Amino acid sequence: TCISLPEVAYPESDPEKPYDSVVLTSGQRQLFLDDFILGDLDQVTRVIHSPTKYAGNPVIRPDRPTDGFLIQMRDGPSWDESEKMWKVWYNRKGTFGNGWGCGYARSKDGLTWEKPELGLVELNGNRRNNIIRVKDHPKAFVQHVFLDPGAPPERRYKGMLGTDGRKPVVSGDGYTFTVLPVPPIPSQDESHLT
């Protein structure tokens, strides 16, 4: 069985034709959805395997009083290479009169998730929860949090505050965020980031 890739890799893309050049790095995995970068196929059969749904779904459940009655995932998890851990920030609909908010969960395998007690936000006289916070915004609704491993340490985590006119926020730990002093991004209601 042989898969032959083109021998010529173009180091620079033509700005007029950004999709005509392919740069392959040795050892880099490639997902073949079509035959675009394949030079030749000899005695190869393409097999698409059916996915199997994980029996333990959902893997993150509203199992804390501060999660309320539902959790929404609008973003994919971020892999933290330094901690060897998946991290995700999820929307929660609380039942303590605090409306929407953002909870934090982490996992080593992507299947078993824990919600560490961060102790940052007080609800009903209790700080034993996993709710993140935004400085100077006690009832903030943060969404679209992700890890940017190449950012300066104090800005490794980025996200958006609010739903109408989103404001960028940053954090060094992924738990306490600061609003950036920039104009809000025009927006309305729904958005997803993956």
URMO-V427629 format. One record per run of one state. SS is the DSSP state (H for helix, E for strand, C for the rest). FROM is the first residue (numbers start at 1). LEN is the number of residues. If there is no record, write none. Layout:
{{SS	FROM	LEN} {SS	FROM	LEN}}
This chain:
{{C	1	1} {E	2	4} {C	6	8} {E	14	1} {C	15	2} {E	17	1} {C	18	20} {E	38	5} {C	43	22} {H	65	3} {E	68	1} {C	69	1} {E	70	3} {C	73	2} {E	75	1} {C	76	2} {E	78	3} {C	81	4} {E	85	9} {C	94	6} {E	100	8} {C	108	6} {E	114	1} {C	115	8} {E	123	1} {C	124	2} {E	126	1} {C	127	4} {E	131	1} {C	132	1} {E	133	2} {C	135	2} {E	137	1} {C	138	4} {E	142	6} {C	148	5} {H	153	3} {C	156	1} {E	157	5} {C	162	4} {E	166	6} {C	172	4} {E	176	4} {C	180	5} {E	185	1} {C	186	7} {E	193	1} {C	194	1}}
